[in-house]
Amino acid sequence: MARGDWYVDAKEIQQRMIISKSFFYDHIRNDPRMIAIERKISKNFVRYPTEKAKEICEEILMELSQ
């Protein structure tokens, strides 16, 4: 199993969801649910568990669409 199957970073989430960097940081990255699941690798590098991040991103987008 590849490393990317377990964790994704901000850039990979942006590419998979086809969203801009500013939208990601304004609406998804700063959400308390995403902050709660982040795994800091270094000061400037954060990864997220893939399945949890996917579920949370879907929830956030549903909330924004209403």
C-alpha positions in Angstrom: 0.0 0.0 0.0 1.4 3.3 -1.0 2.1 6.1 1.5 -0.5 8.3 -0.1 -3.3 5.8 0.6 -3.2 6.6 4.3 -2.5 10.3 4.4 -3.0 13.3 2.1 -1.6 16.8 2.3 -3.2 20.1 1.5 -2.0 20.1 -2.1 -3.4 16.7 -2.8 -6.8 17.6 -1.3 -6.9 20.7 -3.5 -6.1 18.7 -6.6 -8.6 15.9 -5.9 -11.4 18.3 -5.1 -10.4 20.7 -7.9 -10.5 23.8 -5.7 -8.2 26.8 -5.4 -5.6 27.2 -2.7 -7.4 30.3 -1.3 -10.8 28.4 -1.1 -9.1 25.5 0.6 -7.4 27.7 3.3 -10.5 29.9 3.8 -13.1 27.2 4.1 -11.6 23.8 4.7 -8.1 24.1 6.3 -9.4 26.5 9.0 -12.4 24.4 9.9 -12.1 23.0 13.5 -12.8 19.5 12.3 -9.8 19.5 9.9 -7.6 21.1 12.6 -8.6 18.3 14.9 -7.4 15.5 12.6 -4.2 17.1 11.2 -0.9 15.4 11.7 2.0 17.9 11.7 5.1 16.6 10.1 7.0 19.9 10.5 6.2 23.5 11.2 4.9 24.1 7.6 3.8 20.6 6.6 0.6 19.0 7.6 -1.0 15.7 6.5 -4.5 14.4 7.1 -5.9 10.8 7.4 -7.4 10.2 3.9 -10.8 8.8 4.9 -11.5 11.3 7.7 -10.4 14.2 5.5 -12.7 13.0 2.7 -15.7 12.8 5.0 -15.0 16.2 6.6 -14.5 17.9 3.2 -17.8 16.5 2.0 -19.6 17.8 5.1 -18.0 21.3 4.8 -19.0 21.5 1.1 -22.5 20.4 1.9 -22.8 23.1 4.6 -21.4 25.8 2.2 -23.9 24.8 -0.5 -26.9 25.3 1.7 
